[in-house]
Amino acid sequence: MSVGIAVAIVLALASTTLTSLAYLREHDAAAQLPVLCMRRPLHSARLLVEDRSWMLGFAMESSGFLLYAAALALASLALVQSIAAGGIGVLALASARLAKRRLSRRERSGALVSVLGLVALAASLAGGHNESSGGSVGPILLWLGVTAAVAVLVFLLGRRLIGVAVADAVAGGLFFSIGDISTKLTTQGGLRFAFVVTLVIGYTLGTALLQLGYQAGGALTVAGLATLLTNALPIAAGTIVLDEGVPPGVLGGIRVLAFAAVTIGAVLLAHPEKPSAARSAQAPGAVDGTPSS
């Protein structure tokens, strides 16, 4: 394992821990605010910015992003993202501690599987295969475009089918994945720095949707589902459209199993939670993201 890869792993672990704690703070702050609305973005943004607790959470999340970007400059997207996926274990433990409750059997299983996945990933790094040709722009743009289209459909149609919190979490996670992939592309420099545009769009919409979801569901449900997609899609994109290589032989098999383990762990942890009674009792306008009259 090279020094650069080792540093990237430390940076990714620090990033995912800081980001997970930031999500919890943002959730607690957003849940106490008046109803946020996508139709009134400036009003909603002002409510968030004027809340000191939320701003602290956002500052923590921004710091986590800077660590994440630094890790991406040193290692492949799939590698950094698989480490970041383990952050959902931090999210589960911290949310349970703050709520003064014990983790359920499913949550414990998810955390264990995630940790085992990270151990398997570390073992696969002995091969030192981390090369990437960067992929072609055409397939990358197609991937990002399809992801954005699915996110919009989930937001517009999914709220009635799968619930507000889950739909916002899924749509937010999809947009966050666009931001993560774009971050990797931006760190490659040259003409690919233009992907900073999709980076900003992805993270802005992902953050906005996450705040809406926080007002309708629990932190582990919303942030957990978003984290699942934020990590699973870039891992897949790293291999499919960025041409990031997988080690041959046994090490390659171990790495594939590691990627699968952290994703399965995230699925186990991101189970639905009941929204708070206060939010459940809000007017119908709160459900569709529209302020009640």
C-alpha positions in Angstrom: 0.0 0.0 0.0 1.5 3.4 -1.0 1.8 6.3 1.3 -0.8 8.3 -0.8 -3.4 5.5 -0.4 -2.8 5.3 3.4 -3.2 9.0 3.7 -6.4 8.9 1.6 -7.9 6.2 3.9 -7.2 8.3 7.0 -8.7 11.4 5.3 -11.8 9.4 4.2 -12.4 8.0 7.6 -12.1 11.4 9.2 -14.4 12.9 6.5 -17.2 10.3 7.0 -17.1 10.6 10.8 -17.3 14.4 10.7 -20.1 14.3 8.0 -22.2 11.7 9.9 -22.1 13.9 13.1 -22.9 16.9 11.0 -26.0 15.2 9.6 -27.3 14.5 13.1 -26.8 18.2 14.1 -28.5 19.4 10.9 -31.4 17.0 11.5 -32.0 18.2 15.1 -31.9 21.8 13.9 -34.1 21.5 10.8 -36.7 19.5 12.7 -37.3 22.5 15.0 -37.6 25.1 12.2 -40.8 26.2 10.5 -41.7 24.1 7.5 -39.2 24.4 4.7 -40.4 24.7 1.1 -38.7 24.1 -2.3 -41.2 26.6 -3.8 -39.7 29.3 -1.5 -36.0 28.6 -1.7 -34.7 31.9 -0.5 -37.1 32.0 2.5 -36.1 28.4 3.4 -32.4 29.2 3.0 -32.7 32.2 5.3 -34.4 30.1 8.0 -31.5 27.6 7.9 -28.7 30.2 7.7 -30.1 32.2 10.7 -30.1 29.1 12.9 -26.8 28.8 14.6 -27.1 25.1 15.4 -27.8 24.3 11.7 -24.9 26.5 10.6 -22.5 24.6 12.9 -23.7 21.3 11.4 -23.3 22.7 7.9 -19.7 23.9 8.8 -18.9 20.4 10.0 -20.3 18.9 6.8 -18.3 21.4 4.7 -15.1 20.5 6.6 -15.9 16.8 5.9 -16.2 17.6 2.2 -12.8 19.2 2.1 -11.3 16.1 3.7 -13.2 14.0 1.2 -11.9 16.0 -1.8 -8.4 15.7 -0.5 -8.8 11.9 -0.3 -10.2 11.7 -3.8 -7.1 13.5 -5.1 -5.0 10.6 -3.7 -7.1 7.5 -4.4 -9.8 6.1 -6.6 -13.5 7.1 -6.3 -14.6 3.5 -5.5 -12.0 3.1 -2.8 -12.7 6.4 -1.0 -16.5 5.9 -1.3 -16.4 2.4 0.1 -14.6 3.8 3.2 -17.1 6.6 3.4 -19.9 4.0 3.4 -18.8 2.9 6.8 -19.8 6.3 8.1 -23.4 5.0 8.4 -22.2 2.9 11.3 -21.1 6.1 13.0 -24.5 7.6 12.2 -26.3 4.7 13.7 -24.3 4.7 16.9 -24.4 8.4 17.4 -28.1 8.7 16.7 -28.9 5.9 19.2 -26.7 7.5 21.9 -28.3 10.9 21.4 -31.8 9.4 21.5 -30.7 7.4 24.6 -31.8 4.1 23.2 -30.2 0.8 22.3 -29.4 -0.2 18.7 -31.8 -2.8 17.3 -30.6 -6.2 16.1 -30.8 -5.0 12.5 -28.8 -1.9 13.3 -26.1 -3.9 15.1 -26.0 -6.3 12.1 -25.6 -3.4 9.7 -22.8 -1.9 11.7 -21.0 -5.2 12.0 -21.3 -5.9 8.2 -20.0 -2.4 7.4 -17.0 -2.9 9.6 -16.2 -6.3 8.1 -16.5 -4.8 4.7 -13.9 -2.1 5.6 -11.5 -4.8 7.0 -11.9 -6.8 3.7 -11.3 -3.6 1.7 -8.1 -3.0 3.7 -6.9 -6.5 2.9 -7.6 -6.0 -0.8 -5.4 -2.9 -0.9 -2.3 -5.2 -0.6 -2.5 -5.6 -4.3 -1.9 -1.9 -4.9 -4.1 -1.7 -8.0 -5.6 1.8 -8.1 -5.1 2.8 -11.7 -7.7 4.6 -13.7 -7.9 6.0 -17.2 -10.5 8.5 -16.1 -13.2 7.2 -18.4 -14.8 9.0 -21.4 -16.8 12.2 -21.0 -19.9 10.8 -22.9 -20.7 7.9 -20.6 -20.0 10.1 -17.6 -22.4 12.8 -18.7 -25.0 10.1 -19.5 -24.6 8.6 -16.0 -25.0 12.0 -14.3 -28.0 12.9 -16.5 -29.9 9.7 -15.8 -29.2 10.0 -12.1 -30.5 13.6 -12.1 -33.7 12.5 -14.0 -34.4 9.7 -11.6 -33.9 12.0 -8.6 -36.4 14.5 -10.0 -38.9 11.7 -10.7 -38.5 10.3 -7.2 -39.1 13.8 -5.7 -42.2 14.5 -7.8 -43.8 11.1 -7.8 -42.3 9.2 -4.9 -43.6 11.3 -2.0 -47.1 9.8 -2.4 -45.9 6.3 -3.1 -43.1 5.8 -0.6 -43.5 8.7 1.8 -42.1 12.2 2.1 -39.0 11.3 4.2 -38.0 8.3 2.1 -38.5 10.1 -1.2 -36.6 13.2 -0.1 -33.8 11.0 1.2 -33.5 9.0 -2.0 -33.7 12.1 -4.2 -31.2 13.8 -2.0 -28.8 10.9 -2.1 -29.0 10.7 -5.8 -28.0 14.4 -6.1 -25.3 13.9 -3.6 -23.9 11.1 -5.7 -23.7 13.5 -8.6 -21.7 15.9 -6.4 -19.4 13.1 -5.3 -18.6 11.8 -8.8 -18.2 15.4 -10.0 -15.7 16.1 -7.1 -13.5 13.2 -8.4 -13.7 14.5 -11.9 -12.9 18.1 -10.8 -9.7 16.9 -8.9 -8.4 15.4 -12.2 -7.9 19.0 -13.4 -7.7 20.3 -17.0 -11.0 20.5 -18.9 -12.6 18.3 -16.3 -12.6 21.2 -13.8 -15.8 22.2 -15.7 -17.5 19.5 -13.7 -17.5 21.9 -10.8 -20.8 23.0 -12.2 -22.5 19.7 -11.6 -20.6 19.5 -8.3 -22.3 22.6 -7.0 -25.7 21.7 -8.4 -25.6 18.2 -7.0 -24.5 19.2 -3.5 -26.9 22.2 -3.4 -30.0 20.2 -4.3 -28.9 17.2 -2.2 -28.5 19.4 0.9 -31.9 21.1 0.3 -33.7 17.8 -0.1 -32.1 16.4 3.0 -33.4 19.3 5.1 -36.9 18.6 3.8 -36.5 15.0 4.7 -35.3 15.8 8.2 -38.6 17.5 8.9 -40.6 14.4 8.0 -38.5 11.5 9.3 -35.7 10.4 11.7 -32.0 11.1 11.2 -31.0 7.5 10.6 -33.8 6.9 8.0 -33.2 10.1 6.0 -29.4 10.5 6.3 -29.0 6.7 6.2 -30.8 6.2 2.9 -29.1 9.2 1.4 -25.7 7.9 2.5 -26.5 4.5 1.0 -27.1 6.0 -2.4 -24.3 8.6 -2.1 -21.8 5.8 -1.6 -23.2 2.9 -3.7 -23.7 4.9 -7.0 -20.2 6.4 -7.0 -18.7 3.0 -6.2 -20.5 1.6 -9.3 -19.6 4.6 -11.4 -15.9 4.3 -10.5 -15.8 0.9 -12.1 -18.4 1.4 -14.9 -17.7 4.9 -16.3 -14.4 6.0 -14.7 -12.6 2.7 -15.6 -11.1 2.3 -12.2 -9.4 -1.1 -12.1 -10.1 -4.0 -9.7 -7.2 -6.1 -8.6 -7.0 -9.5 -10.4 -7.4 -12.9 -8.7 -8.3 -13.4 -5.0 -7.7 -9.7 -4.1 -10.1 -8.6 -6.7 -12.8 -11.0 -5.3 -12.1 -9.7 -1.8 -12.5 -6.1 -2.9 -15.8 -6.8 -4.7 -17.1 -8.6 -1.5 -15.9 -5.6 0.5 -17.9 -3.1 -1.7 -20.9 -5.4 -1.4 -20.6 -5.7 2.4 -20.5 -1.9 3.1 -23.5 -1.5 0.8 -25.5 -4.3 2.5 -24.5 -2.8 5.9 -25.9 0.5 4.8 -29.2 -1.1 3.7 -29.6 -2.8 7.0 -29.0 0.4 8.9 -31.2 2.6 6.8 -34.5 1.2 7.9 -37.5 3.5 8.2 -38.1 5.3 11.4 -41.4 6.8 12.5 -41.4 10.6 12.1 -41.8 12.7 15.3 -45.3 13.2 16.6 -44.9 17.0 16.1 -44.2 16.7 12.4 -46.9 14.0 11.9 -49.5 16.4 13.2 -48.5 19.3 10.9 -50.9 20.5 8.2 -51.0 18.7 4.8 -48.9 21.6 3.3 -45.9 20.3 5.3 -46.1 17.0 3.6 -45.7 18.3 0.0 -43.1 20.8 1.0 -45.5 23.7 0.8 -46.1 26.0 3.8 -49.5 25.8 5.3 -51.7 28.9 5.1 
